[in-house]
Amino acid sequence: MNGYIASVLLVLLGLGVGSLQAASVAKPVCGGTTSYKNINLVVPSSPPRECEYHIGAYSKYVCQLRIDFAMTLAQPTLEKDETTGLSYAECTSDYFEVNGLRLCGVETWQHIYVPFNATDGVSTVDLLLVLANRAGATGLPTPSWDMTVTQLECPAGASVRSLDMEDQAEITIESRASTIKDGFFVAPPGCLQYFPQAKGVVKSFNYNDGAGIYPSRMNYAICFRRVETTSLLTIRSYFFNVGAETSASNFLTDESCYRSGSSNDLDADFLMVPQATLVDSNTHATYFCGATDKDVVIKSNNPGPLLVLFNSDDIYKESEAGFAFTYTVA
């Protein structure tokens, strides 16, 4: 796994986009604290029920953490709402938690961004892994994780940093000299995932080759790098199974993706693509749901930030295995 990440970073170097790999990489154990720029977190041979890592700011210029990770944890649990009697999927047996976000199941090199505004006095971010009791025949998988954490630095005045240090006398973060070469990887504010390369693959959390289920109650932005000449985002979905109000074996859009009678756009499961066009039918749509294993091509030419949004409500339905698509920014 470590070799895979190293290979990706070497490719990026060859493309001239800079490297996130420093000369040394910290490898703290459970309960450890580190303020290195580059950090590798690996499951110990006998993991405790709770494993917490404390990430201290590398410098006052730190604005984000990028966490690339592979992990195998227990699948989301189907819990039942006592009021409605309906089920929802939640990470309760095992989970990885940071900044209020919980993930579980099987991930093969996913990534997330975590705000880390050192300029505003935030000095530590905690990463927590919690495991269920595996004594006896539990049927739970052997837990594993391999995470690469990179502290990204931003210049003063960047939108993901505060302008001024408050109560500087109380802040003990070292003011290291920095040439700040992380700009290519810094995500726009509000993006949980960011893909700076011009092409790649995007998958929902716990996709697991279409065999997983995504957690309920998610609402996040997936962002792409836009340059001055960018005019189009093209998405080619090759797996799509996102809950719809009606039982479906095909791709659905807009009104079909909401529960009838609801005035809340978040009261449904969907992938939202601003100013989108379905290429095959040349029809316009914004919200996408339903189920299909056929290739579906969507193009978006919206101005401003280049992104798609994913939302899952608090009701689990059978058609909630997730999505996988390739993208091209041109």
C-alpha positions as CSV (number, residue, x, y, z in Angstrom):
1,M,0.0,0.0,0.0
2,N,2.8,2.4,0.9
3,G,4.5,1.7,-2.4
4,Y,1.3,2.6,-4.2
5,I,1.1,6.0,-2.7
6,A,4.8,6.6,-3.3
7,S,4.3,5.7,-7.0
8,V,1.5,8.2,-7.3
9,L,3.6,10.9,-5.8
10,L,6.5,10.2,-8.1
11,V,4.1,10.4,-11.1
12,L,2.9,13.8,-9.9
13,L,6.5,14.9,-9.6
14,G,7.1,13.8,-13.2
15,L,4.1,15.9,-14.3
16,G,5.7,18.9,-12.6
17,V,2.9,19.5,-10.1
18,G,5.2,19.3,-7.1
19,S,5.6,16.7,-4.3
20,L,3.9,16.3,-1.0
21,Q,6.6,13.9,0.2
22,A,9.1,15.4,2.6
23,A,12.5,13.8,3.5
24,S,11.1,12.2,6.6
25,V,7.8,10.7,7.5
26,A,6.4,10.4,11.1
27,K,4.9,7.0,12.1
28,P,3.3,7.6,15.5
29,V,1.7,4.8,17.4
30,C,-1.8,4.8,18.9
31,G,-2.0,7.7,21.4
32,G,0.9,9.4,19.8
33,T,1.3,13.1,18.8
34,T,3.3,14.4,15.9
35,S,3.7,17.7,14.1
36,Y,5.5,16.4,11.0
37,K,4.3,17.6,7.6
38,N,4.1,14.0,6.3
39,I,2.6,11.2,8.5
40,N,1.9,7.5,8.0
41,L,-0.6,5.8,10.3
42,V,-0.6,2.0,10.2
43,V,-2.7,-0.5,12.2
44,P,-0.6,-2.0,15.0
45,S,-0.2,-5.8,15.2
46,S,-2.6,-5.9,18.2
47,P,-4.8,-2.9,17.8
48,P,-6.6,-1.6,21.0
49,R,-10.4,-1.0,21.0
50,E,-9.7,2.7,20.6
51,C,-6.7,4.2,18.7
52,E,-6.3,8.0,18.7
53,Y,-3.7,10.0,16.9
54,H,-3.0,13.7,17.6
55,I,-1.8,15.8,14.7
56,G,-0.1,19.0,15.8
57,A,0.3,21.9,13.3
58,Y,3.5,21.7,11.3
59,S,3.6,25.5,11.0
60,K,1.4,28.5,11.3
61,Y,0.7,28.3,7.6
62,V,-1.1,25.0,7.8
63,C,-4.7,25.3,6.5
64,Q,-5.8,21.7,5.7
65,L,-5.0,18.0,6.2
66,R,-5.3,15.7,3.3
67,I,-5.8,12.1,4.4
68,D,-5.4,9.3,1.9
69,F,-6.4,6.0,3.3
70,A,-7.1,2.3,2.8
71,M,-9.0,0.5,5.5
72,T,-11.1,-2.5,6.4
73,L,-13.5,-2.1,9.2
74,A,-17.0,-3.5,10.0
75,Q,-19.8,-2.5,7.6
76,P,-22.3,0.1,8.6
77,T,-25.0,-1.2,11.0
78,L,-28.7,-0.9,10.0
79,E,-30.2,0.9,13.0
80,K,-34.0,1.4,13.4
81,D,-35.6,4.7,14.2
82,E,-37.9,4.2,17.2
83,T,-40.3,6.9,16.1
84,T,-40.7,5.9,12.4
85,G,-39.7,2.3,12.5
86,L,-37.5,2.9,9.4
87,S,-33.9,1.8,9.1
88,Y,-30.8,3.9,8.5
89,A,-27.1,2.9,8.0
90,E,-24.7,4.1,10.6
91,C,-21.1,3.3,11.5
92,T,-21.4,2.0,15.0
93,S,-19.4,-1.3,15.4
94,D,-16.1,0.0,13.9
95,Y,-15.4,3.5,12.7
96,F,-12.8,6.1,11.7
97,E,-13.8,9.6,13.0
98,V,-12.4,13.0,12.4
99,N,-14.0,16.5,12.7
100,G,-17.5,14.9,13.3
101,L,-17.3,12.6,10.2
102,R,-17.6,8.9,10.7
103,L,-16.6,6.3,8.0
104,C,-16.4,2.5,8.1
105,G,-16.5,-0.5,5.8
106,V,-13.9,-1.2,3.1
107,E,-12.0,1.7,1.5
108,T,-9.3,1.2,-1.2
109,W,-7.4,4.5,-1.3
110,Q,-10.1,7.1,-0.7
111,H,-9.2,10.5,0.6
112,I,-10.8,13.4,2.6
113,Y,-9.8,16.9,3.4
114,V,-10.0,18.2,7.0
115,P,-9.8,22.0,7.8
116,F,-6.8,22.9,10.0
117,N,-6.7,26.6,10.4
118,A,-3.4,27.1,12.4
119,T,-3.6,30.8,11.8
120,D,-6.8,31.0,13.7
121,G,-5.2,29.2,16.7
122,V,-6.2,25.6,15.9
123,S,-3.2,23.6,17.0
124,T,-4.3,20.0,17.0
125,V,-6.6,17.7,15.0
126,D,-7.5,14.3,16.5
127,L,-8.0,11.1,14.4
128,L,-9.9,8.4,16.2
129,L,-10.4,4.7,15.2
130,V,-12.9,2.7,17.3
131,L,-13.2,-1.1,17.1
132,A,-15.9,-3.4,18.3
133,N,-15.2,-6.2,20.7
134,R,-13.9,-9.2,18.6
135,A,-13.8,-11.8,21.4
136,G,-15.5,-15.0,20.2
137,A,-17.0,-15.6,16.8
138,T,-18.2,-12.1,15.9
139,G,-18.1,-12.5,12.1
140,L,-16.4,-9.1,11.9
141,P,-13.4,-8.6,9.6
142,T,-9.8,-8.3,10.8
143,P,-9.4,-4.5,11.2
144,S,-6.7,-2.8,9.1
145,W,-5.8,0.8,8.1
146,D,-3.0,2.5,6.3
147,M,-3.3,6.3,6.2
148,T,-1.1,9.0,4.7
149,V,-1.7,12.4,6.3
150,T,-0.2,15.5,4.7
151,Q,-0.3,18.9,6.3
152,L,-1.0,21.4,3.5
153,E,0.2,25.0,3.9
154,C,-1.5,28.1,2.4
155,P,-0.2,31.7,1.9
156,A,-1.5,34.5,4.1
157,G,-4.9,35.7,2.9
158,A,-5.9,32.4,1.4
159,S,-9.7,31.8,1.7
160,V,-9.0,28.7,3.9
161,R,-6.9,30.7,6.4
162,S,-7.7,33.5,8.8
163,L,-6.0,36.8,8.0
164,D,-4.5,37.4,11.4
165,M,-3.3,35.5,14.3
166,E,-5.4,36.0,17.5
167,D,-3.7,36.0,20.9
168,Q,-0.4,35.2,19.3
169,A,1.3,35.1,22.7
170,E,-0.8,32.0,23.6
171,I,-0.1,30.1,20.4
172,T,3.0,27.9,20.6
173,I,3.0,26.6,17.0
174,E,6.5,26.9,15.5
175,S,6.8,29.7,12.9
176,R,8.9,27.6,10.4
177,A,10.1,29.3,7.3
178,S,8.1,28.0,4.4
179,T,8.2,28.3,0.6
180,I,4.6,26.8,0.5
181,K,4.6,24.5,-2.5
182,D,1.3,22.8,-1.7
183,G,-1.0,25.1,-3.8
184,F,-1.9,22.4,-6.3
185,F,-3.3,20.2,-3.6
186,V,-5.1,22.8,-1.5
187,A,-8.9,22.3,-1.8
188,P,-11.5,25.1,-2.1
189,P,-13.2,25.8,1.2
190,G,-16.1,23.4,2.0
191,C,-14.9,20.4,-0.1
192,L,-14.7,17.0,1.6
193,Q,-12.9,15.6,-1.4
194,Y,-10.8,17.4,-4.0
195,F,-9.4,16.0,-7.3
196,P,-6.7,18.4,-8.7
197,Q,-5.7,16.2,-11.6
198,A,-7.5,16.7,-14.9
199,K,-8.9,13.1,-15.0
200,G,-9.5,10.4,-12.5
201,V,-12.0,8.2,-10.7
202,V,-14.5,9.1,-8.0
203,K,-16.2,6.5,-5.7
204,S,-18.7,6.8,-2.9
205,F,-17.5,5.9,0.6
206,N,-17.6,2.1,1.3
207,Y,-18.1,1.5,-2.4
208,N,-16.3,-1.8,-2.1
209,D,-16.6,-2.7,-5.8
210,G,-20.4,-2.2,-5.6
211,A,-20.8,-4.6,-2.6
212,G,-20.9,-2.0,0.1
213,I,-23.5,0.5,1.4
214,Y,-22.9,4.2,2.0
215,P,-23.7,5.7,5.4
216,S,-27.0,7.6,5.9
217,R,-27.1,11.3,6.7
218,M,-24.2,12.4,4.5
219,N,-24.1,15.7,2.7
220,Y,-20.7,16.7,1.1
221,A,-19.0,18.3,-1.8
222,I,-16.7,16.6,-4.3
223,C,-14.6,19.3,-6.0
224,F,-12.3,19.5,-9.0
225,R,-9.6,21.9,-10.0
226,R,-10.6,24.7,-12.3
227,V,-8.1,26.8,-14.2
228,E,-8.7,29.9,-16.4
229,T,-9.3,27.8,-19.5
230,T,-11.6,25.2,-18.0
231,S,-15.0,25.0,-19.7
232,L,-16.4,21.5,-19.1
233,L,-16.6,18.7,-16.5
234,T,-17.5,15.3,-18.1
235,I,-18.6,12.4,-15.9
236,R,-18.9,8.8,-17.1
237,S,-20.8,6.8,-14.5
238,Y,-20.0,3.0,-14.7
239,F,-21.8,2.0,-11.5
240,F,-24.8,3.9,-9.9
241,N,-27.1,2.6,-7.2
242,V,-28.4,5.6,-5.2
243,G,-31.7,5.3,-3.4
244,A,-34.8,6.5,-5.3
245,E,-38.4,7.1,-4.2
246,T,-39.7,4.6,-6.7
247,S,-38.3,1.2,-7.4
248,A,-36.1,1.6,-10.4
249,S,-33.7,-0.3,-12.7
250,N,-32.7,2.8,-14.6
251,F,-31.2,6.3,-14.1
252,L,-33.7,8.8,-12.7
253,T,-33.5,12.6,-12.4
254,D,-34.8,15.6,-10.5
255,E,-38.4,15.1,-9.2
256,S,-38.0,11.3,-9.2
257,C,-35.2,11.7,-6.7
258,Y,-37.3,13.4,-3.9
259,R,-39.9,11.9,-1.6
260,S,-43.3,13.1,-2.5
261,G,-44.7,15.9,-0.3
262,S,-41.2,16.9,1.0
263,S,-40.1,20.5,0.8
264,N,-36.6,19.7,1.9
265,D,-34.1,19.0,-0.9
266,L,-31.9,17.1,1.7
267,D,-34.8,14.7,2.3
268,A,-33.6,12.2,-0.3
269,D,-30.6,10.4,-1.7
270,F,-29.0,11.9,-4.9
271,L,-25.9,13.1,-6.7
272,M,-26.3,16.7,-7.7
273,V,-24.5,18.0,-10.8
274,P,-25.0,21.8,-11.5
275,Q,-26.1,22.7,-15.0
276,A,-25.8,19.1,-16.2
277,T,-26.8,17.5,-19.5
278,L,-27.3,13.8,-20.1
279,V,-25.4,13.3,-23.3
280,D,-27.3,10.4,-24.8
281,S,-30.7,12.1,-24.6
282,N,-29.5,15.7,-24.6
283,T,-31.8,16.5,-21.7
284,H,-31.0,18.8,-18.8
285,A,-31.1,17.7,-15.2
286,T,-29.5,18.6,-11.8
287,Y,-30.4,15.7,-9.4
288,F,-29.6,12.1,-10.2
289,C,-30.7,8.9,-8.5
290,G,-31.9,5.3,-9.3
291,A,-29.9,2.3,-10.3
292,T,-28.0,1.3,-13.5
293,D,-24.9,-0.6,-14.4
294,K,-24.7,0.9,-17.8
295,D,-22.4,3.8,-18.7
296,V,-24.1,7.2,-18.3
297,V,-22.3,10.3,-19.6
298,I,-23.1,13.7,-18.0
299,K,-21.6,17.0,-18.9
300,S,-21.6,20.1,-16.8
301,N,-20.5,23.6,-17.8
302,N,-21.5,25.6,-14.7
303,P,-19.5,28.8,-13.9
304,G,-17.7,29.2,-10.7
305,P,-16.4,26.3,-8.5
306,L,-16.4,22.9,-10.3
307,L,-18.1,20.3,-8.1
308,V,-20.8,17.7,-7.5
309,L,-22.7,17.2,-4.3
310,F,-23.8,13.9,-2.7
311,N,-26.6,13.6,-0.2
312,S,-28.0,10.6,1.7
313,D,-31.0,10.9,4.0
314,D,-31.9,9.0,7.2
315,I,-33.8,6.2,5.5
316,Y,-32.0,3.1,4.2
317,K,-33.4,1.5,1.1
318,E,-32.0,-1.5,-0.8
319,S,-30.7,0.6,-3.7
320,E,-28.0,2.3,-1.7
321,A,-24.7,0.7,-2.8
322,G,-23.2,3.9,-4.0
323,F,-21.6,5.2,-7.2
324,A,-18.4,5.1,-9.2
325,F,-17.5,7.4,-12.1
326,T,-14.6,8.6,-14.1
327,Y,-14.2,12.3,-14.8
328,T,-12.4,14.6,-17.2
329,V,-11.9,18.4,-16.7
330,A,-11.3,20.2,-20.0
